[in-house]
């Protein structure tokens, strides 16, 4: 008759190296959790540093722009947008109390942004140049051809009222014209991306890419009075 050796069931059945693997895994996992938390903290600090640097860069560009012009201006923060029409209008944190009024031009260091449309005590609504109701007199910086620039529902701009032989080319920059009654002259509006012959008249139209990325605006500059000097 064979003797049956009964061995305890449990940890004693696990070889020593398997136990070491379990303990090592636990220690490694704890290190992973700790390092992950440290990494997330470092990422948060890096993001904060980048945001501060971006803010300083924006403020420097805005200040350089203001210093390069001989008219007064007011800096405002963008505090709201219409989610259903992101590139048509925005809300800023300046209003009547800060000298803002309807019709004043709105720009940033890269170019034209839009125009003040509604004003409250400490806030105002800006209609952006991509809105179909926006219009401004524009001139081709190279050829000095003048036209009227308007917004479109597609987000690009349209330069109209050019004769069929107008000297305009893809790549030309458009700036505000001295004919404009709202904007000071010489502020960049955008660049011509297409020239099209009008079907119903002897004219051409230009499709224009805005100089300003309207979806990323955080601060703008309002020009309260073209005749008010620094």
C-alpha positions in Angstrom: 0.0 0.0 0.0 1.4 3.4 -1.0 1.7 6.1 1.5 -0.1 9.3 0.4 1.7 12.4 1.3 -0.8 15.3 1.9 0.7 18.7 1.3 -0.9 22.0 2.5 -2.6 23.9 -0.1 -1.9 27.7 -0.5 1.2 29.7 -0.6 3.4 26.7 0.1 2.5 25.4 -3.4 3.9 28.6 -5.0 7.6 28.4 -5.8 9.8 31.0 -4.1 10.6 32.7 -7.4 6.9 33.2 -8.0 6.5 34.9 -4.7 9.3 37.2 -5.6 7.6 38.0 -8.8 4.4 38.9 -7.0 6.2 41.2 -4.5 8.3 42.7 -7.3 5.1 43.5 -9.3 3.5 45.2 -6.4 6.5 47.3 -5.7 6.8 48.2 -9.4 3.1 49.1 -9.6 3.5 51.4 -6.6 6.4 53.1 -8.3 4.4 53.4 -11.5 1.5 55.1 -9.6 3.9 57.5 -7.8 5.7 58.4 -11.0 2.5 58.9 -12.9 1.3 61.4 -10.3 4.7 63.2 -10.5 4.4 63.3 -14.3 0.9 64.7 -14.2 2.1 67.4 -11.8 5.0 68.3 -14.0 2.7 68.4 -17.1 0.4 70.8 -15.2 3.3 73.0 -14.3 4.6 73.0 -17.9 1.2 74.0 -19.2 1.0 76.8 -16.7 4.5 78.0 -17.8 3.5 77.8 -21.5 0.3 79.8 -20.8 2.2 82.5 -18.9 4.7 82.7 -21.8 1.9 82.9 -24.3 0.2 85.6 -22.3 3.4 87.6 -22.1 3.9 87.1 -25.8 0.4 88.4 -26.7 0.8 91.4 -24.4 4.2 92.2 -25.9 2.8 92.1 -29.5 -0.2 94.2 -28.5 2.0 96.8 -26.8 4.3 96.9 -29.9 1.2 97.4 -32.1 -0.1 100.2 -29.9 3.3 101.9 -29.8 3.6 101.8 -33.6 0.3 103.7 -34.1 -0.4 107.3 -33.4 -4.0 106.8 -32.3 -5.5 105.8 -28.9 -6.6 102.3 -28.3 -8.2 100.1 -25.6 -7.2 96.4 -24.9 -10.1 94.0 -24.1 -10.3 90.3 -23.2 -12.6 88.0 -25.1 -15.1 86.6 -22.5 -17.8 84.9 -24.7 -18.9 83.6 -28.0 -22.0 82.2 -29.6 -21.5 78.5 -29.8 -23.9 78.2 -32.8 -21.9 80.7 -34.8 -18.3 80.7 -33.4 -16.8 82.9 -36.1 -19.5 85.5 -36.4 -19.3 87.5 -33.1 -17.7 87.6 -29.7 -18.2 89.4 -26.4 -15.5 91.5 -24.8 -15.0 92.8 -21.2 -15.2 96.5 -22.1 -18.2 98.7 -22.5 -19.7 102.2 -22.2 -17.8 102.8 -18.9 -14.5 102.2 -20.7 -15.2 104.4 -23.7 -16.6 101.8 -26.1 -19.3 102.7 -28.5 -21.1 101.1 -31.5 -19.2 101.2 -34.8 -15.7 101.4 -33.4 -13.1 99.2 -35.2 -11.6 96.2 -33.5 -8.2 94.8 -34.5 -5.3 92.8 -33.1 -1.5 92.8 -33.9 -2.1 90.6 -37.0 -4.9 92.6 -38.5 -8.6 93.5 -38.7 -11.0 91.6 -36.3 -14.3 93.3 -36.7 -16.5 96.2 -35.4 -18.3 97.0 -32.2 -22.0 96.0 -32.7 -23.7 96.3 -29.3 -22.5 97.9 -26.1 -23.4 97.4 -22.4 -22.0 99.1 -19.3 -18.9 96.9 -19.0 -19.3 94.5 -22.0 -19.7 94.8 -25.7 -20.5 92.6 -28.7 -18.1 92.5 -31.7 -19.3 91.5 -35.1 -16.4 89.7 -36.8 -15.2 90.5 -40.3 -16.3 87.0 -41.5 -19.9 87.9 -40.8 -21.9 88.6 -44.0 -23.1 92.0 -42.6 -19.5 93.2 -42.1 -18.0 95.5 -44.8 -14.8 97.6 -45.0 -13.1 99.5 -47.8 -9.9 97.7 -48.8 -7.0 98.3 -51.0 -4.5 95.9 -52.7 -1.2 96.7 -51.0 0.8 95.9 -54.2 -1.4 97.5 -57.0 -3.5 100.0 -55.0 -6.7 98.6 -56.5 -9.7 99.6 -54.2 -12.7 97.5 -53.5 -15.3 96.7 -50.9 -14.6 93.7 -48.7 -17.4 91.7 -47.0 -17.8 88.5 -45.0 -19.4 85.3 -46.1 -21.2 82.4 -44.5 -18.2 80.2 -45.4 -15.7 82.2 -43.2 -13.7 83.6 -46.1 -13.9 87.2 -47.3 -15.1 88.6 -50.6 -13.5 91.7 -52.3 -16.1 93.2 -54.7 -16.6 96.1 -57.2 -13.4 95.6 -59.1 -13.3 96.2 -62.9 -12.6 93.3 -65.2 -9.1 94.5 -65.8 -8.3 95.2 -62.2 -4.7 94.4 -61.2 -5.2 91.8 -58.5 -3.4 88.5 -58.1 -3.5 85.5 -55.8 -1.1 86.1 -52.9 -1.7 89.9 -52.8 -2.2 91.4 -49.3 -5.3 93.6 -48.7 -5.2 96.4 -46.1 -7.7 98.9 -45.0 -8.2 101.8 -47.4 -8.0 105.5 -46.7 -11.5 105.5 -48.1 -12.7 103.7 -45.0 -14.8 105.9 -42.6 -14.4 103.4 -39.7 -10.9 102.0 -39.9 -7.5 103.7 -40.0 -5.7 103.0 -43.2 -3.0 100.4 -43.6 -4.2 97.6 -41.3 -3.8 94.2 -42.8 -7.1 92.4 -43.6 -6.1 89.3 -45.5 -4.6 87.7 -48.5 -6.2 87.0 -51.9 -6.6 83.2 -52.5 -8.7 83.3 -55.6 -9.7 85.7 -58.4 -13.1 85.0 -60.1 -14.8 86.7 -63.1 -18.4 87.8 -62.3 -21.0 86.1 -64.3 -23.5 88.9 -64.5 -21.2 91.9 -65.0 -17.8 93.1 -66.3 -16.2 92.8 -62.9 -14.0 90.4 -60.9 -14.3 89.3 -57.4 -11.6 88.0 -55.0 -11.9 85.4 -52.3 -9.7 86.5 -49.4 -8.3 84.5 -46.4 -8.5 86.6 -43.2 -5.1 87.5 -41.7 -6.5 86.9 -38.2 -7.4 83.4 -37.0 -10.9 84.3 -35.6 -11.3 81.0 -33.8 -8.4 81.6 -31.5 -8.9 85.2 -30.4 -8.3 85.9 -26.7 -7.6 89.6 -26.7 -8.4 92.4 -29.1 -7.7 96.1 -29.5 -10.5 98.7 -29.9 -9.8 102.0 -31.5 -12.2 104.4 -29.8 -11.6 107.5 -31.9 -9.4 107.9 -34.9 -8.8 111.6 -34.1 -7.8 111.0 -30.5 -4.0 110.9 -30.2 -1.8 109.3 -27.5 
